Amino acid sequence: MSRFVRASKYRHVYGHTGKKEFSIDNIKISNQAWDTNLAAASAEYLSVNWASAGGGAFAILPLPTPWGTAPHDLPYKLPDIIPLARGHTAPVLDTTWSPFNDSVVASGGEDGNILIWKVESHQFDGWATEHWQPIDFDPVQRFDASPRKIGQVLFHPTASHVLASATGEHIVKIWDLGNVDNGPRSILGGHTDTIQSLDFDPSGTLLVTTCRDRKIRLFDPRAGGDAVRTVEGHGGIKGARVVWMGDTGRIATTGFSKMSDRQLSIWDSGTLANIKTLSIDQSAGVTMPFWSDNGILFLAGKGDGNVRYYEYEADALHPLSEYKSSDPQRGMCFLPRRALNVAECEIARAFKITTTSSSGTIEPIAFVVPRKADSFQADIFPPAPSLEPSVDAAEFFASRKEIVRRVVDLNTGTTSASTGPLTLVPPTVPYTSDSLSAVTPITPSPLVPKSATLGSSTLSSSFTTSAPTPTSGGLAQATFSSSFKPTATQEYSVESDLSALADENARLNGELREARSQIRSLELQLEAMRANAQRAAKVLLDN
């Protein structure tokens, strides 16, 4: 066994739950057998599939926090009758919050309808006080999305008013919510059985699905039609889930083997080639995967009391600690990263849904890096997706260009266009800021030209450093001259030089990743055109 320990900022991340009064009790969780997470969260509210008679409904609640009581003086134990979002004529199966408006939520149900809801903060005033009368929420939009059930709904991550829905017809429909009367803008087909999960890539130019026919499919949501990539997934037909692993160029899926072992697999997002498959255990519950741009993959199994989490680095998954509890979870969702408590070094927050024989509980769990610091910890808080959309629905469907995401700095709150990956550790760069041994030393060579321009940095056969200056991408710019001549006003620092090299390395990897993404997009467009040409030729031959 090696005596060296892998350097990691997240080795000691732990789950913090706070006091019991910080949870929400007396939750009436839906008893539907349909496999979803049962809950979804925005930065302000939480939606929970509710058990109700006479149609379908879900609850909308202010977010509980492990750092204090819930907003609006929400009582720890909810009253037996609370305001609900009613409007479906059959059970609600899934909900999703808009990434650009924390008060807008969409719901899909067994009745084949999609409803859009707008939450007003005053609707929570006076809950459970004397003479209080619950008033249900009303939808602001309703449309018939399928003659069969709507199993999953998902808002687009970068385009406003764009929604994806997986239907009982075994297709995915992409909607422009501003123009639903003309039907879906694109339809993604080719599934031969029930669609089990779906997810967009960070820019929203690709969509991946898992299906009960054991296949994983990759689509261009703007082009529509059949999948541009299809591969065999997990061997079992039960509950396969998928999540895009941020900017790493990888996709994670959870599922079951033919022998009913729970599995975790990593796939290349361009070719859908399997990179790694791990056997987790032999439990029967579906595993729900969640990704954080800190490079951490969270796994929560239904029926389990624990939450596993792994750090992803250089196509390897390194087990970190594990949150353990005696209360099994029925569902779970995570808070958007822009709403985290950075002062407490909270890198992720989960909302765990547990049930007993009579009621359920929503328990907030903060995953915290144990640090004692008064200032913002930039190395564990990369920029987060912002409230500002990159494009509108019309521009998204009309263009085939790459989408530049809008991100927010968690320290200053400023919003800007993303010029590089959000994930702190790129998959091909096993460098961490607290491990200098991971950096390959640079030896000056007389073969290097005295001034070779590369990107935004000027390199030569030097080793004298100048003061770093920020560039538009937020990375340091380093300049090396032909000799090292310390002066009274200049100090040479190995640490600062290695930091500049690491920043330059990260910038170049970001440019390489962007170039590969553009190549992959062109390849997918070409394959879509070929598939359409083949279908057209077949139609002509049949006629």
N, C-alpha and C positions, 0 to 999 in steps of 0.2 A: 504494500500500500504506500502511495506517495505521502511524504510528510508535508507537502505543500498544500495550502488551502486556496481554492479559487477565490480571487478577490471579487466582492460583490457589495453594492450599496444596499441591497435588499435582503441580505442573508437573515436578518433578525426582524423582518416585518412581522407584526403580530396583529391580531384582530381585537379591537376594543369595542365593547358593547355598551358601556355606561350603565346607569341605574335602570331598574325595572320600569320605573315611572317614565322613562324616556321612550319606551315602546308604545305601541297602540294595541289594545286588547279588545276582545269581543268582535272579532272579524268573522263575517259569514262567508267563507270561501266557497266558490262554486264547486259543485261535486261532479262537473262534467269530466268524462274520461279523455277528452281531446287533449293532446300533449302540447301545451304551451307553458310559458314561464309563470302564468297567472297574474303577473304584475308588470308594470312599466313605470318609469320615473322620468320627470323633467327636473329642472333645477329648482322647481317650486312645489310641484304636486306629484302625487302617487296615484295610479289607477290600479284597481284590484278587481278581478272577475268575481262577481257577487252571486250568492245563491238567493234567488228570488222567485216568487211564484207569479204566474200570469205574464210570461214573456221574459226577455233577457234584460239584464242590467249589470252595471259595474259601479263601483264606488270611486269617488275622487276625494282624496284626502291631502291635507298639508303634509309636507315631508317631515317625518320624525328625524331626530338627530341624536347621536350618542353623546353630544356635548351639552345637552340641555333639553328642556321641554319643547314640545311641538309648537309651531306658530299658532296665532289666533286663539291662544289659551285652549287648545284642543284637549279634552280630557283624556287621561290615560286609558280609561275604559269607555268605549263608545256607547251611546244609548242604543237600545234595541232597534229603534227606528231612526234612520239617518237619511239625508237627501241622497238619492241615487241618480245615475244617468240612465234613464229609462227611454226606450224608443224602439228597441229591437223586439220583434214578435217571437223570437226564439233565443236560446242562450247565447250570450256573448262569448266568443272563443279567443279573441286577441285584441289588444290595444297597443297603440304606439303614439308617442308624443312628438310634436314637431321640433326639429332641432333649431328652429329659428324663432319660435314663439313658445315660451314655457307654459302658456295658458291654453294651447290648442292641442287636442287629442283626437285621434281617429279610432274607431272601433269597428270590428267585423264580427258577424255572427252566423249562426246556423240558418238564419232566414235569407242569406245571400245579399244582405244590405250592408253598405258602409255608411257610417254616420260620423260627422265632424262636430266637435263640441268646443265651445269657448268658455273658459272658466273665469268668473269674476271673483276677486278676493272678498268682496262684501258678503258673498254667499256663505261664508264660514263664521260670520259674526253671530255671537250669542248662542253657539251650539250648546245644547243640554242645559241652558239656563231656564229659569222659571217662565212659563207661558210661551216657551219656544215652540214654533211649528215648523217641521222640516218641509222644505220646498225643493222638489226634484229639479235636476238640471235639464235643460232643453237643448236639442241639437240645433246647430245653425245651418247644417246641410245634410241631405240624405239622398242617396241614389242607389238604384238596383245594380249591383255589380256582378251578380251571377245567379243563374237559376238554381244553383246548389250552394252549399255553405262557403263561407269565407274563413279559411283556416288560419291565415297569417296576414297581417298588414304591417307595412314598414315604410316610413318616410324616407325620401332621398336625402343623402347626407350633405349635398352641396347645392341642389336646385330647389328653389322655393315652390311650394304647391304641387310637388310631384310625389305620388304615392304608389307603392307596389302592393298588390294583393294576390295571394295564392288561393285558388278556388278549388271546389270539389270537382271541377271539370278537368283537373290535372294540368292546369295552365297557370301562368303568372301574367297578370294584367298590369300595365303601367298607365297610371291616370294623370291627367292634368286637371287638378281640382277646380280650376277656373273655367273648364270647358268639358264637363262630364256628359253633357247631353249628346255629344257626338261619339260617345263610347270611348274605350281605352285608346291611348295613342299608340301603344304597341302591345303585342301578345307574344309571350314566350312559351313555346310548346315543346313537344317531344317526350314529355313524361308519360309513362305507361301505368302509373299508380299514384297513390297519395303523396303530395309534396309535404315533406316533414319539416323543413326549415329553409330559410333563404337569408342572404346578406349581401349588401353592396360593398364594393371596395371603397377605400377612403374618399376617392374623388367622385364616385358614383358612375364611372364609365363602364363598369363590369358588374355583373350580378351572378352569384353562385347559389345553387340549390342542392339539397339532398332529397332523396325520394325513396319510397318504400320498395322500388324495384332495384335497390342497392347501388344506384348509380349517382355520381356527382356530375353536375352539368354547369358549364360556364357560358354565360350569355352576354351579348351586347344589348343592353336594355333599350337603346335608341333605335337599333335596326330591327329588333323583333325577330320572329321566326324561330327556327330550331337552334339548339345549342351549337356553339362554335367549338366546344371541347366537351367530350364525354368520356368518363373513365369509370371502372368498377370501384365501388367504395368498400364499405365494411360488409362482411359476409352475412351478418344477421339482418333481418328485416325490421327489427324493433328500433324505434326512436333514434335515428341518426340526426345529429345537429352539426351546424357549420358556423364558423365565425372567421371574418377576415382579420389577419394579424397585422393590422396597421400598414405601415410603409415597408415592412420587411420583404414583401414579395411572396408571402407565404399564406396559406389557408390552413386552418385547424378544423378537424372534424372529430366528433365523438360518436361512438356507435358500439355495436356488438359483433363479435366474431361468430362463426358458425357454431362454436361450442358455448355460446352465450357469455363469453368473457367481455367485460367492458374494455373498450379500446380508445386510444387517442392517436390520431394520425396527423402528420404534417405533409402538405402538398405544395408543389411549386405552382404559383398562380398563373404562370404563362403556359406551361405545358400540361398541368395537372399531373405531373409525375409524382409518385409517392416518394417522399424523402425519408420518412421515419414513421413507424407504427409501434406504439407502446401498449402493453397489456396493463390495465389499471388494477382490476380485481374481478370477482365473479358475482358482484351484487346485481340485483335485478332492475334497479332504478335507472331511468334515463339520466345521462350526464349533461348538464347545462354548461357550455363554455362561455367565458367572458374575457375579452382582451383589454389590456391597458397599455397605453403608449409608453409606459415605463419599461416595456419589454416583458410584462408579466402576464401569464395566462392563468386564469382562475377556473377551476373545475368544481362544480357543485352538483352532486348526485341527488336525484329525487329519492327521498327515504333515508338519505344519509344525514348525520348530524354534523359532519365535518365539511370543510372547504379546503381543497388542495390548491396550491399555487406553485407555478414553475416560472423560472426566469429563462427566457429564450435568448440564446447567443450563439452565433455561428452555426446554425442548424442543429443545435443541441438544446435539450430541455433539462435544466438543472433544478431538481426539487428544492424548494425553499421550506419554510416552516409550514404549519398546517393549523387552521382554525378548527377547534374541536368543541362539540356541544353534544349534550344528551338529547336534545330536541331535534327530531328529524324534520327536514324541510320539504314542503310540497312545491314551492316555487321560489324564484329569486329574480331580482333585477339589480342593476347598478346605476349609480348617480352619474350624470354627465360630469366630466373632469373639471369643467370651468366653475363648478359650484363646490369644489372641495375646500376644506378648511386647511389652507396652506400653513397657517400659524401653528397648527398642531402636527405638521408633517404628515398629513393624511393624503396618501397617494391613491386611494380608492375607497368607495363606500358601497356596501351591499345592503339590500333590504331583503331579509329572510322571512319567508311566509311559513309559519308552522300552524298546525291544527291539533285540536284535541277532540274529544267526542262531542263537545257542545259548541265550541267556538275556536277562533284562530287568533294568532298574534303576528304583528309586523315588528320585527326586531332589526334596528339599524346596526350595522357592523362596520366600523371604521378600520381600514388597514393602514397601519401607522409605521413609519420608519422611526425607530427610537433615537432621536437626536435632541440635544439640548442646544438650541440656537435661537437667538433673538431676531435674526435677519432671514430674508427669503432664501431658501435652499434651491438654487437654480438647477443643480445637477440632478435633482429628483423630480422636477416639475417642468417637463417640456411644454411648449405652447399647446393649447387645447383648441378644438374646433369652436368657432365663435358663433354668435347669434346672427351674424350677417351672411346671407346666402351668396354664393359665388355667381350664380346665374339664375334667371327666372325660368319658368317652365317652357315658354316659347323659345328662348335661346337654347335651352338644353336639347329640345327635340329637333331644332333646325340645324344645329351645328354638330360637327364631328370632331371638333378640336379638343385638346386636353383641357381639363378644368383646373384652374388655379384656386386652391382652397383658401378660405379666410380663417385666420387663427387669432387667438387672443393670448396675450402674455399674462400669465397668472400672477405676476408680481405687480405690474403697472395697470393692467386692464386694457391696454391699448390693442387695437385690432389692426392686422396687416395681412398682406398676401403671403402665403407660405411659399418659400423658395427652396425648401429642402424637406427631408423626412422629419416627422414628428417623433418617431421612435428614437429613444436616446442611444440604443446600441444597434447599429446596422447588422444584418445577418452575416455579412462577409468580413466584418471588422471586429475581432474579439478583444478590442481595446476597452479598458475601463479606466476612468480617471484616477482610481486609487490603486492602480497596478502599473508601475512604470516598466515592469518586465515584459509587458505585452507589446511595447513599442520597439520596432526594429531600428537599431541605431543607424544614423546616416553618416557615412564617411565621405569627406570632401574628395573630389576626383578632378584632376586636371583636364579630363575629357569633357566636363560640363562647360558649356559656353558661359562667358562671364555674365551675360544677362539673357536668360531664357524666360520668356513670358509664358505662364501657364495659368489660365483662368484669370483671377483677380490678384494673384501673388506673383512676385518677381523673384526667381531663384537664380543663384550663381554658385560658384565653387567657394562660397564664403562660409563664415560662421559668426560674423558679427551681426547682432540683432538690433533692429530699431524698434521703437515703441509701437505696439500693436494698435491699429486703428480699426474701428468697426466698419464693416461693409454693409451693403443693403441686405444681405442674408443673415446678418447678425453674427458673422464669424470674424475671427481676427485675421488681419493681413500681415504677413511676415515678409521681411526683406533681408537678404543675406548678401554681404559684400565680399570682396576678394581676400580679406584678411581680418584677423581678430586683433584689434588694437584698443585695449581698454583705456579710457580717459577718466579724468576726475569726475565727470558727470555721467559716466556710463558704467553699469554693472552687468556682468554676464551671469545669467541664471539658467542652469540646466532645466529646472522645472518649467520656467516660462517658455523656453525653447521647445521642450517636449509638448507643452500645451498648445503652442502655435502649430507644431507639426500635426498634432491630433486634430485640431480644428481644420487644418488644410485637408487632412485625410478624410474627415467627415464631409467636407464640402465637395470634394472630388467624388466620393461615393454617392452623394446626393445627385450630382450631375449624371453619373453613370446610371443610377437607378431611374432617373427621369428619361434618359435616352432609351433604356431598355423598355420602359413603360410605353414610350411612343412607338418603338418597334413592335411591341406586343399588340398595341392597338391597331397598327397597320396590318399585321398578320391576321388579326381577328376580322377586320373589315374585308380583307381579301378572301378569307374562308367563307364569310357570310355571302359575298358576291358569288363565289363558286357554288355554294349550296343553293342559292336562288336560281342560278343559271341551270343547275341540274334539275331542279323542280320544274322550271319552265320547259326544258327540253322534254321531260317526261310527259308533261301535259300535252305538248305538241304531238308527241309520238302516240299518245293514247287517243288523240282525236284523229 
